[in-house]
């Protein structure tokens, strides 16, 4: 997901019940062959979801295939870079923090 999320970054994700699956957002999912992945949702096609990376050399969606809904773990809320920086991927962050307190 570079340059949006660095290769060594940690991500925090939230349950999909809070946010649903809006296209264009970043998600964590488990791929049957490639393992745990962080990619951007491009859309839905039939029985699965199409994900893409932000980097031009990312694995192509055609190679990844469709990801079943049950394999999507959650929507990325923020990432923590190696240098200590934090980046929010859900705006407004205030809304997310309020949800966490409920």
Biopython code that builds the backbone (N, CA, C, O; Angstrom):
import numpy as np
from Bio.PDB.StructureBuilder import StructureBuilder

atoms = [
    (1, "UNK", "N", (0.811, -1.210, 0.000)),
    (1, "UNK", "CA", (0.000, 0.000, 0.000)),
    (1, "UNK", "C", (0.846, 1.262, 0.000)),
    (1, "UNK", "O", (0.336, 2.360, 0.223)),
    (2, "UNK", "N", (2.135, 1.104, -0.250)),
    (2, "UNK", "CA", (2.971, 2.302, -0.338)),
    (2, "UNK", "C", (2.526, 3.125, -1.542)),
    (2, "UNK", "O", (2.175, 2.524, -2.558)),
    (3, "UNK", "N", (2.515, 4.383, -1.504)),
    (3, "UNK", "CA", (3.034, 5.279, -0.482)),
    (3, "UNK", "C", (2.024, 5.612, 0.624)),
    (3, "UNK", "O", (2.379, 6.288, 1.589)),
    (4, "UNK", "N", (0.782, 5.153, 0.502)),
    (4, "UNK", "CA", (-0.236, 5.507, 1.496)),
    (4, "UNK", "C", (0.097, 4.954, 2.877)),
    (4, "UNK", "O", (0.011, 5.664, 3.879)),
    (5, "UNK", "N", (0.477, 3.680, 2.920)),
    (5, "UNK", "CA", (0.872, 3.022, 4.169)),
    (5, "UNK", "C", (2.221, 2.361, 3.918)),
    (5, "UNK", "O", (2.367, 1.584, 2.975)),
    (6, "UNK", "N", (3.201, 2.664, 4.751)),
    (6, "UNK", "CA", (4.541, 2.113, 4.587)),
    (6, "UNK", "C", (4.592, 0.606, 4.793)),
    (6, "UNK", "O", (3.731, 0.030, 5.457)),
    (7, "UNK", "N", (5.613, -0.027, 4.217)),
    (7, "UNK", "CA", (5.761, -1.480, 4.269)),
    (7, "UNK", "C", (5.899, -2.013, 5.692)),
    (7, "UNK", "O", (5.441, -3.120, 5.978)),
    (8, "UNK", "N", (6.509, -1.263, 6.572)),
    (8, "UNK", "CA", (6.731, -1.718, 7.948)),
    (8, "UNK", "C", (5.739, -1.112, 8.943)),
    (8, "UNK", "O", (5.937, -1.223, 10.153)),
    (9, "UNK", "N", (4.698, -0.486, 8.458)),
    (9, "UNK", "CA", (3.723, 0.177, 9.336)),
    (9, "UNK", "C", (2.790, -0.835, 9.994)),
    (9, "UNK", "O", (2.553, -1.925, 9.473)),
    (10, "UNK", "N", (2.277, -0.448, 11.134)),
    (10, "UNK", "CA", (1.218, -1.199, 11.802)),
    (10, "UNK", "C", (-0.097, -0.510, 11.470)),
    (10, "UNK", "O", (-0.156, 0.715, 11.364)),
    (11, "UNK", "N", (-1.157, -1.306, 11.304)),
    (11, "UNK", "CA", (-2.463, -0.712, 11.029)),
    (11, "UNK", "C", (-3.456, -1.104, 12.118)),
    (11, "UNK", "O", (-3.369, -2.178, 12.713)),
    (12, "UNK", "N", (-4.392, -0.207, 12.356)),
    (12, "UNK", "CA", (-5.507, -0.462, 13.263)),
    (12, "UNK", "C", (-6.748, -0.509, 12.385)),
    (12, "UNK", "O", (-6.975, 0.383, 11.567)),
    (13, "UNK", "N", (-7.546, -1.553, 12.560)),
    (13, "UNK", "CA", (-8.766, -1.634, 11.758)),
    (13, "UNK", "C", (-9.973, -1.851, 12.656)),
    (13, "UNK", "O", (-9.858, -2.336, 13.782)),
    (14, "UNK", "N", (-11.132, -1.479, 12.127)),
    (14, "UNK", "CA", (-12.383, -1.569, 12.881)),
    (14, "UNK", "C", (-13.314, -2.574, 12.222)),
    (14, "UNK", "O", (-13.252, -2.817, 11.017)),
    (15, "UNK", "N", (-14.164, -3.139, 13.034)),
    (15, "UNK", "CA", (-15.163, -4.087, 12.566)),
    (15, "UNK", "C", (-16.042, -3.438, 11.498)),
    (15, "UNK", "O", (-16.383, -2.259, 11.599)),
    (16, "UNK", "N", (-16.398, -4.196, 10.495)),
    (16, "UNK", "CA", (-17.207, -3.665, 9.395)),
    (16, "UNK", "C", (-18.610, -3.272, 9.832)),
    (16, "UNK", "O", (-19.276, -2.511, 9.131)),
    (17, "UNK", "N", (-19.074, -3.768, 10.964)),
    (17, "UNK", "CA", (-20.407, -3.404, 11.448)),
    (17, "UNK", "C", (-20.497, -1.907, 11.731)),
    (17, "UNK", "O", (-21.576, -1.320, 11.653)),
    (18, "UNK", "N", (-19.360, -1.291, 12.059)),
    (18, "UNK", "CA", (-19.352, 0.148, 12.327)),
    (18, "UNK", "C", (-19.451, 0.979, 11.052)),
    (18, "UNK", "O", (-20.068, 2.044, 11.050)),
    (19, "UNK", "N", (-18.842, 0.494, 9.965)),
    (19, "UNK", "CA", (-18.665, 1.346, 8.787)),
    (19, "UNK", "C", (-19.169, 0.778, 7.474)),
    (19, "UNK", "O", (-19.267, 1.528, 6.503)),
    (20, "UNK", "N", (-19.488, -0.484, 7.391)),
    (20, "UNK", "CA", (-19.870, -1.074, 6.116)),
    (20, "UNK", "C", (-18.661, -1.239, 5.209)),
    (20, "UNK", "O", (-17.529, -1.316, 5.685)),
    (21, "UNK", "N", (-18.896, -1.292, 3.906)),
    (21, "UNK", "CA", (-17.825, -1.509, 2.930)),
    (21, "UNK", "C", (-17.839, -0.459, 1.826)),
    (21, "UNK", "O", (-18.076, -0.810, 0.670)),
    (22, "UNK", "N", (-17.596, 0.816, 2.131)),
    (22, "UNK", "CA", (-17.572, 1.814, 1.066)),
    (22, "UNK", "C", (-16.380, 1.612, 0.125)),
    (22, "UNK", "O", (-15.259, 1.354, 0.566)),
    (23, "UNK", "N", (-16.640, 1.732, -1.150)),
    (23, "UNK", "CA", (-15.595, 1.629, -2.172)),
    (23, "UNK", "C", (-14.600, 2.773, -1.989)),
    (23, "UNK", "O", (-14.980, 3.885, -1.622)),
    (24, "UNK", "N", (-13.330, 2.490, -2.248)),
    (24, "UNK", "CA", (-12.288, 3.506, -2.163)),
    (24, "UNK", "C", (-11.576, 3.541, -0.825)),
    (24, "UNK", "O", (-10.559, 4.220, -0.683)),
    (25, "UNK", "N", (-12.098, 2.816, 0.163)),
    (25, "UNK", "CA", (-11.471, 2.781, 1.481)),
    (25, "UNK", "C", (-10.490, 1.612, 1.563)),
    (25, "UNK", "O", (-10.469, 0.747, 0.687)),
    (26, "UNK", "N", (-9.678, 1.594, 2.620)),
    (26, "UNK", "CA", (-8.628, 0.586, 2.791)),
    (26, "UNK", "C", (-9.104, -0.451, 3.804)),
    (26, "UNK", "O", (-9.673, -0.112, 4.842)),
    (27, "UNK", "N", (-8.857, -1.737, 3.479)),
    (27, "UNK", "CA", (-9.326, -2.844, 4.305)),
    (27, "UNK", "C", (-8.214, -3.855, 4.560)),
    (27, "UNK", "O", (-7.230, -3.930, 3.825)),
    (28, "UNK", "N", (-8.403, -4.631, 5.626)),
    (28, "UNK", "CA", (-7.554, -5.777, 5.926)),
    (28, "UNK", "C", (-8.367, -7.015, 5.574)),
    (28, "UNK", "O", (-9.527, -7.132, 5.968)),
    (29, "UNK", "N", (-7.761, -7.938, 4.833)),
    (29, "UNK", "CA", (-8.447, -9.186, 4.507)),
    (29, "UNK", "C", (-7.443, -10.329, 4.438)),
    (29, "UNK", "O", (-6.241, -10.114, 4.283)),
    (30, "UNK", "N", (-7.959, -11.543, 4.555)),
    (30, "UNK", "CA", (-7.111, -12.726, 4.461)),
    (30, "UNK", "C", (-7.334, -13.364, 3.099)),
    (30, "UNK", "O", (-8.444, -13.773, 2.758)),
    (31, "UNK", "N", (-6.254, -13.441, 2.327)),
    (31, "UNK", "CA", (-6.302, -14.075, 1.016)),
    (31, "UNK", "C", (-5.907, -15.541, 1.181)),
    (31, "UNK", "O", (-4.982, -15.855, 1.929)),
    (32, "UNK", "N", (-6.603, -16.433, 0.489)),
    (32, "UNK", "CA", (-6.375, -17.872, 0.638)),
    (32, "UNK", "C", (-4.925, -18.277, 0.363)),
    (32, "UNK", "O", (-4.403, -19.166, 1.036)),
    (33, "UNK", "N", (-4.270, -17.651, -0.602)),
    (33, "UNK", "CA", (-2.896, -18.025, -0.967)),
    (33, "UNK", "C", (-1.847, -17.023, -0.493)),
    (33, "UNK", "O", (-0.717, -17.408, -0.193)),
    (34, "UNK", "N", (-2.206, -15.753, -0.422)),
    (34, "UNK", "CA", (-1.229, -14.702, -0.128)),
    (34, "UNK", "C", (-1.201, -14.281, 1.340)),
    (34, "UNK", "O", (-0.320, -13.524, 1.746)),
    (35, "UNK", "N", (-2.150, -14.760, 2.139)),
    (35, "UNK", "CA", (-2.184, -14.426, 3.560)),
    (35, "UNK", "C", (-2.868, -13.095, 3.835)),
    (35, "UNK", "O", (-3.712, -12.639, 3.064)),
    (36, "UNK", "N", (-2.481, -12.480, 4.955)),
    (36, "UNK", "CA", (-3.091, -11.219, 5.380)),
    (36, "UNK", "C", (-2.644, -10.082, 4.468)),
    (36, "UNK", "O", (-1.452, -9.919, 4.207)),
    (37, "UNK", "N", (-3.598, -9.304, 3.988)),
    (37, "UNK", "CA", (-3.316, -8.234, 3.029)),
    (37, "UNK", "C", (-3.995, -6.937, 3.476)),
    (37, "UNK", "O", (-4.986, -6.955, 4.206)),
    (38, "UNK", "N", (-3.433, -5.810, 3.017)),
    (38, "UNK", "CA", (-4.021, -4.482, 3.219)),
    (38, "UNK", "C", (-4.116, -3.849, 1.837)),
    (38, "UNK", "O", (-3.098, -3.578, 1.201)),
    (39, "UNK", "N", (-5.341, -3.616, 1.373)),
    (39, "UNK", "CA", (-5.563, -3.078, 0.025)),
    (39, "UNK", "C", (-6.791, -2.176, 0.024)),
    (39, "UNK", "O", (-7.571, -2.146, 0.976)),
    (40, "UNK", "N", (-6.936, -1.441, -1.079)),
    (40, "UNK", "CA", (-8.063, -0.522, -1.264)),
    (40, "UNK", "C", (-9.170, -1.234, -2.053)),
    (40, "UNK", "O", (-8.904, -1.923, -3.038)),
    (41, "UNK", "N", (-10.405, -1.053, -1.602)),
    (41, "UNK", "CA", (-11.546, -1.676, -2.271)),
    (41, "UNK", "C", (-11.886, -0.919, -3.547)),
    (41, "UNK", "O", (-12.154, 0.282, -3.519)),
    (42, "UNK", "N", (-11.871, -1.633, -4.660)),
    (42, "UNK", "CA", (-12.238, -1.047, -5.949)),
    (42, "UNK", "C", (-13.729, -1.234, -6.229)),
    (42, "UNK", "O", (-14.372, -0.351, -6.797)),
    (43, "UNK", "N", (-14.275, -2.382, -5.831)),
    (43, "UNK", "CA", (-15.692, -2.626, -6.084)),
    (43, "UNK", "C", (-16.083, -4.057, -5.802)),
    (43, "UNK", "O", (-15.285, -4.853, -5.306)),
    (44, "UNK", "N", (-17.330, -4.373, -6.127)),
    (44, "UNK", "CA", (-17.869, -5.718, -5.932)),
    (44, "UNK", "C", (-18.225, -6.288, -7.291)),
    (44, "UNK", "O", (-18.705, -5.579, -8.175)),
    (45, "UNK", "N", (-17.977, -7.594, -7.443)),
    (45, "UNK", "CA", (-18.280, -8.257, -8.698)),
    (45, "UNK", "C", (-18.855, -9.629, -8.371)),
    (45, "UNK", "O", (-18.118, -10.534, -7.981)),
    (46, "UNK", "N", (-20.140, -9.786, -8.521)),
    (46, "UNK", "CA", (-20.760, -11.080, -8.241)),
    (46, "UNK", "C", (-20.637, -11.473, -6.787)),
    (46, "UNK", "O", (-21.191, -10.811, -5.910)),
    (47, "UNK", "N", (-19.911, -12.550, -6.527)),
    (47, "UNK", "CA", (-19.808, -13.112, -5.184)),
    (47, "UNK", "C", (-18.608, -12.628, -4.379)),
    (47, "UNK", "O", (-18.361, -13.137, -3.286)),
    (48, "UNK", "N", (-17.862, -11.663, -4.890)),
    (48, "UNK", "CA", (-16.683, -11.226, -4.155)),
    (48, "UNK", "C", (-16.341, -9.769, -4.387)),
    (48, "UNK", "O", (-17.022, -9.048, -5.117)),
    (49, "UNK", "N", (-15.258, -9.360, -3.740)),
    (49, "UNK", "CA", (-14.812, -7.971, -3.776)),
    (49, "UNK", "C", (-13.471, -7.874, -4.488)),
    (49, "UNK", "O", (-12.644, -8.781, -4.408)),
    (50, "UNK", "N", (-13.268, -6.755, -5.187)),
    (50, "UNK", "CA", (-12.044, -6.509, -5.951)),
    (50, "UNK", "C", (-11.208, -5.493, -5.190)),
    (50, "UNK", "O", (-11.680, -4.403, -4.865)),
    (51, "UNK", "N", (-9.949, -5.864, -4.905)),
    (51, "UNK", "CA", (-9.039, -4.988, -4.178)),
    (51, "UNK", "C", (-7.835, -4.637, -5.029)),
    (51, "UNK", "O", (-7.384, -5.434, -5.852)),
    (52, "UNK", "N", (-7.315, -3.420, -4.817)),
    (52, "UNK", "CA", (-6.133, -2.943, -5.533)),
    (52, "UNK", "C", (-5.178, -2.293, -4.534)),
    (52, "UNK", "O", (-5.582, -1.848, -3.460)),
    (53, "UNK", "N", (-3.908, -2.252, -4.915)),
    (53, "UNK", "CA", (-2.919, -1.548, -4.113)),
    (53, "UNK", "C", (-2.730, -0.141, -4.650)),
    (53, "UNK", "O", (-3.086, 0.142, -5.794)),
    (54, "UNK", "N", (-2.177, 0.739, -3.838)),
    (54, "UNK", "CA", (-1.909, 2.113, -4.270)),
    (54, "UNK", "C", (-0.593, 2.221, -5.033)),
    (54, "UNK", "O", (-0.336, 3.235, -5.683)),
    (55, "UNK", "N", (0.227, 1.205, -4.962)),
    (55, "UNK", "CA", (1.527, 1.204, -5.618)),
    (55, "UNK", "C", (1.390, 0.561, -6.998)),
    (55, "UNK", "O", (0.741, -0.477, -7.127)),
    (56, "UNK", "N", (1.993, 1.158, -8.037)),
    (56, "UNK", "CA", (1.864, 0.591, -9.385)),
    (56, "UNK", "C", (2.424, -0.826, -9.516)),
    (56, "UNK", "O", (2.056, -1.539, -10.450)),
    (57, "UNK", "N", (3.301, -1.251, -8.606)),
    (57, "UNK", "CA", (3.849, -2.610, -8.687)),
    (57, "UNK", "C", (3.135, -3.583, -7.741)),
    (57, "UNK", "O", (3.617, -4.694, -7.517)),
    (58, "UNK", "N", (1.998, -3.173, -7.190)),
    (58, "UNK", "CA", (1.205, -4.064, -6.330)),
    (58, "UNK", "C", (0.700, -5.254, -7.129)),
    (58, "UNK", "O", (0.650, -5.228, -8.359)),
    (59, "UNK", "N", (0.331, -6.289, -6.402)),
    (59, "UNK", "CA", (-0.273, -7.462, -7.038)),
    (59, "UNK", "C", (-1.542, -7.025, -7.758)),
    (59, "UNK", "O", (-2.382, -6.325, -7.192)),
    (60, "UNK", "N", (-1.668, -7.440, -8.996)),
    (60, "UNK", "CA", (-2.820, -7.055, -9.818)),
    (60, "UNK", "C", (-4.104, -7.729, -9.310)),
    (60, "UNK", "O", (-4.063, -8.864, -8.836)),
    (61, "UNK", "N", (-5.235, -7.035, -9.410)),
    (61, "UNK", "CA", (-6.500, -7.628, -8.968)),
    (61, "UNK", "C", (-6.826, -8.929, -9.707)),
    (61, "UNK", "O", (-7.444, -9.829, -9.137)),
    (62, "UNK", "N", (-6.416, -9.028, -10.960)),
    (62, "UNK", "CA", (-6.670, -10.238, -11.736)),
    (62, "UNK", "C", (-5.956, -11.439, -11.121)),
    (62, "UNK", "O", (-6.483, -12.552, -11.132)),
    (63, "UNK", "N", (-4.762, -11.213, -10.586)),
    (63, "UNK", "CA", (-3.995, -12.291, -9.957)),
    (63, "UNK", "C", (-4.588, -12.652, -8.594)),
    (63, "UNK", "O", (-4.631, -13.825, -8.224)),
    (64, "UNK", "N", (-5.041, -11.651, -7.855)),
    (64, "UNK", "CA", (-5.621, -11.885, -6.533)),
    (64, "UNK", "C", (-6.972, -12.574, -6.624)),
    (64, "UNK", "O", (-7.313, -13.406, -5.783)),
    (65, "UNK", "N", (-7.736, -12.224, -7.645)),
    (65, "UNK", "CA", (-9.082, -12.764, -7.758)),
    (65, "UNK", "C", (-10.044, -12.065, -6.807)),
    (65, "UNK", "O", (-9.683, -11.099, -6.135)),
    (66, "UNK", "N", (-11.255, -12.561, -6.764)),
    (66, "UNK", "CA", (-12.281, -11.981, -5.896)),
    (66, "UNK", "C", (-12.070, -12.430, -4.454)),
    (66, "UNK", "O", (-11.706, -13.577, -4.194)),
    (67, "UNK", "N", (-12.303, -11.514, -3.530)),
    (67, "UNK", "CA", (-12.172, -11.808, -2.103)),
    (67, "UNK", "C", (-13.581, -11.954, -1.526)),
    (67, "UNK", "O", (-14.384, -11.026, -1.619)),
    (68, "UNK", "N", (-13.888, -13.120, -0.927)),
    (68, "UNK", "CA", (-15.216, -13.292, -0.327)),
    (68, "UNK", "C", (-15.415, -12.366, 0.869)),
    (68, "UNK", "O", (-14.455, -12.025, 1.561)),
    (69, "UNK", "N", (-16.630, -11.969, 1.107)),
    (69, "UNK", "CA", (-16.973, -11.067, 2.220)),
    (69, "UNK", "C", (-16.480, -11.620, 3.555)),
    (69, "UNK", "O", (-16.003, -10.861, 4.398)),
    (70, "UNK", "N", (-16.589, -12.918, 3.753)),
    (70, "UNK", "CA", (-16.199, -13.539, 5.032)),
    (70, "UNK", "C", (-14.706, -13.392, 5.327)),
    (70, "UNK", "O", (-14.297, -13.513, 6.482)),
    (71, "UNK", "N", (-13.881, -13.132, 4.299)),
    (71, "UNK", "CA", (-12.430, -13.002, 4.488)),
    (71, "UNK", "C", (-11.987, -11.568, 4.769)),
    (71, "UNK", "O", (-10.816, -11.330, 5.063)),
    (72, "UNK", "N", (-12.912, -10.612, 4.683)),
    (72, "UNK", "CA", (-12.577, -9.212, 4.968)),
    (72, "UNK", "C", (-12.686, -9.000, 6.473)),
    (72, "UNK", "O", (-13.755, -9.172, 7.058)),
    (73, "UNK", "N", (-11.568, -8.624, 7.093)),
    (73, "UNK", "CA", (-11.497, -8.514, 8.556)),
    (73, "UNK", "C", (-11.991, -7.170, 9.075)),
    (73, "UNK", "O", (-12.641, -7.114, 10.118)),
    (74, "UNK", "N", (-11.689, -6.079, 8.356)),
    (74, "UNK", "CA", (-12.120, -4.772, 8.825)),
    (74, "UNK", "C", (-11.574, -3.642, 7.981)),
    (74, "UNK", "O", (-10.768, -3.847, 7.074)),
    (75, "UNK", "N", (-12.032, -2.447, 8.302)),
    (75, "UNK", "CA", (-11.628, -1.227, 7.594)),
    (75, "UNK", "C", (-10.496, -0.552, 8.358)),
    (75, "UNK", "O", (-10.578, -0.364, 9.572)),
    (76, "UNK", "N", (-9.442, -0.191, 7.636)),
    (76, "UNK", "CA", (-8.286, 0.447, 8.265)),
    (76, "UNK", "C", (-8.678, 1.841, 8.741)),
    (76, "UNK", "O", (-9.221, 2.646, 7.984)),
    (77, "UNK", "N", (-8.389, 2.105, 10.014)),
    (77, "UNK", "CA", (-8.703, 3.388, 10.633)),
    (77, "UNK", "C", (-7.467, 4.280, 10.648)),
    (77, "UNK", "O", (-7.542, 5.464, 10.319)),
    (78, "UNK", "N", (-6.330, 3.704, 11.031)),
    (78, "UNK", "CA", (-5.093, 4.482, 11.071)),
    (78, "UNK", "C", (-3.900, 3.558, 10.921)),
    (78, "UNK", "O", (-4.012, 2.342, 11.077)),
    (79, "UNK", "N", (-2.753, 4.156, 10.616)),
    (79, "UNK", "CA", (-1.507, 3.392, 10.519)),
    (79, "UNK", "C", (-0.420, 4.127, 11.284)),
    (79, "UNK", "O", (-0.418, 5.354, 11.391)),
    (80, "UNK", "N", (0.503, 3.335, 11.813)),
    (80, "UNK", "CA", (1.635, 3.861, 12.577)),
    (80, "UNK", "C", (2.912, 3.532, 11.820)),
    (80, "UNK", "O", (3.215, 2.362, 11.587)),
    (81, "UNK", "N", (3.660, 4.558, 11.436)),
    (81, "UNK", "CA", (4.895, 4.379, 10.679)),
    (81, "UNK", "C", (6.051, 4.036, 11.612)),
    (81, "UNK", "O", (5.974, 4.247, 12.823)),
    (82, "UNK", "N", (7.128, 3.504, 11.028)),
    (82, "UNK", "CA", (8.335, 3.177, 11.797)),
    (82, "UNK", "C", (8.890, 4.383, 12.538)),
    (82, "UNK", "O", (9.422, 4.249, 13.640)),
    (83, "UNK", "N", (8.766, 5.567, 11.929)),
    (83, "UNK", "CA", (9.329, 6.782, 12.538)),
    (83, "UNK", "C", (8.429, 7.369, 13.626)),
    (83, "UNK", "O", (8.712, 8.442, 14.159)),
    (84, "UNK", "N", (7.346, 6.661, 13.954)),
    (84, "UNK", "CA", (6.457, 7.120, 15.014)),
    (84, "UNK", "C", (5.287, 7.948, 14.531)),
    (84, "UNK", "O", (4.428, 8.323, 15.329)),
    (85, "UNK", "N", (5.233, 8.242, 13.245)),
    (85, "UNK", "CA", (4.123, 9.026, 12.708)),
    (85, "UNK", "C", (2.832, 8.223, 12.674)),
    (85, "UNK", "O", (2.847, 7.003, 12.511)),
    (86, "UNK", "N", (1.734, 8.912, 12.827)),
    (86, "UNK", "CA", (0.417, 8.282, 12.749)),
    (86, "UNK", "C", (-0.363, 8.943, 11.619)),
    (86, "UNK", "O", (-0.311, 10.159, 11.435)),
    (87, "UNK", "N", (-1.081, 8.123, 10.870)),
    (87, "UNK", "CA", (-1.878, 8.641, 9.760)),
    (87, "UNK", "C", (-3.281, 8.064, 9.880)),
    (87, "UNK", "O", (-3.458, 6.849, 9.962)),
    (88, "UNK", "N", (-4.275, 8.945, 9.889)),
    (88, "UNK", "CA", (-5.661, 8.487, 9.935)),
    (88, "UNK", "C", (-6.155, 8.255, 8.515)),
    (88, "UNK", "O", (-5.915, 9.066, 7.620)),
    (89, "UNK", "N", (-6.848, 7.137, 8.320)),
    (89, "UNK", "CA", (-7.395, 6.780, 7.011)),
    (89, "UNK", "C", (-8.913, 6.824, 7.024)),
    (89, "UNK", "O", (-9.569, 6.459, 6.048)),
    (90, "UNK", "N", (-9.455, 7.274, 8.139)),
    (90, "UNK", "CA", (-10.895, 7.442, 8.247)),
    (90, "UNK", "C", (-11.141, 8.836, 8.792)),
    (90, "UNK", "O", (-10.595, 9.206, 9.830)),
    (91, "UNK", "N", (-11.948, 9.596, 8.108)),
    (91, "UNK", "CA", (-12.231, 10.961, 8.546)),
    (91, "UNK", "C", (-13.728, 11.119, 8.703)),
    (91, "UNK", "O", (-14.475, 10.535, 7.918)),
    (92, "UNK", "N", (-14.201, 11.873, 9.669)),
    (92, "UNK", "CA", (-13.392, 12.533, 10.688)),
    (92, "UNK", "C", (-13.017, 11.567, 11.800)),
    (92, "UNK", "O", (-13.839, 10.747, 12.208)),
    (93, "UNK", "N", (-11.807, 11.649, 12.289)),
    (93, "UNK", "CA", (-11.335, 10.783, 13.371)),
    (93, "UNK", "C", (-12.211, 10.956, 14.605)),
    (93, "UNK", "O", (-12.406, 10.011, 15.370)),
    (94, "UNK", "N", (-12.738, 12.161, 14.800)),
    (94, "UNK", "CA", (-13.600, 12.454, 15.948)),
    (94, "UNK", "C", (-14.792, 11.489, 15.984)),
    (94, "UNK", "O", (-15.190, 11.030, 17.054)),
    (95, "UNK", "N", (-15.357, 11.187, 14.813)),
    (95, "UNK", "CA", (-16.500, 10.278, 14.740)),
    (95, "UNK", "C", (-16.093, 8.881, 15.203)),
    (95, "UNK", "O", (-16.822, 8.240, 15.960)),
    (96, "UNK", "N", (-14.937, 8.411, 14.753)),
    (96, "UNK", "CA", (-14.464, 7.082, 15.142)),
    (96, "UNK", "C", (-14.223, 7.008, 16.643)),
    (96, "UNK", "O", (-14.630, 6.045, 17.293)),
    (97, "UNK", "N", (-13.564, 8.018, 17.192)),
    (97, "UNK", "CA", (-13.269, 8.018, 18.625)),
    (97, "UNK", "C", (-14.554, 8.032, 19.442)),
    (97, "UNK", "O", (-14.623, 7.404, 20.498)),
    (98, "UNK", "N", (-15.563, 8.737, 18.966)),
    (98, "UNK", "CA", (-16.850, 8.756, 19.662)),
    (98, "UNK", "C", (-17.480, 7.366, 19.632)),
    (98, "UNK", "O", (-18.052, 6.932, 20.632)),
    (99, "UNK", "N", (-17.387, 6.664, 18.509)),
    (99, "UNK", "CA", (-17.934, 5.312, 18.393)),
    (99, "UNK", "C", (-17.255, 4.366, 19.373)),
    (99, "UNK", "O", (-17.908, 3.502, 19.957)),
    (100, "UNK", "N", (-15.949, 4.524, 19.556)),
    (100, "UNK", "CA", (-15.199, 3.644, 20.453)),
    (100, "UNK", "C", (-15.637, 3.795, 21.899)),
    (100, "UNK", "O", (-15.539, 2.847, 22.678)),
    (101, "UNK", "N", (-16.117, 4.966, 22.264)),
    (101, "UNK", "CA", (-16.512, 5.225, 23.649)),
    (101, "UNK", "C", (-17.875, 4.639, 23.974)),
    (101, "UNK", "O", (-18.188, 4.404, 25.141)),
    (102, "UNK", "N", (-18.696, 4.400, 22.944)),
    (102, "UNK", "CA", (-20.060, 3.882, 23.177)),
    (102, "UNK", "C", (-20.042, 2.469, 23.716)),
    (102, "UNK", "O", (-21.100, 1.890, 23.965)),
]
sb = StructureBuilder()
sb.init_structure("model")
sb.init_model(0)
sb.init_chain("A")
sb.init_seg("    ")
for serial, (resi, resn, name, xyz) in enumerate(atoms, 1):
    if name == "N":
        sb.init_residue(resn, " ", resi, " ")
    sb.init_atom(name, np.array(xyz, "f"), 0.0, 1.0, " ", f" {name:<3s}", serial, name[0])
structure = sb.get_structure()
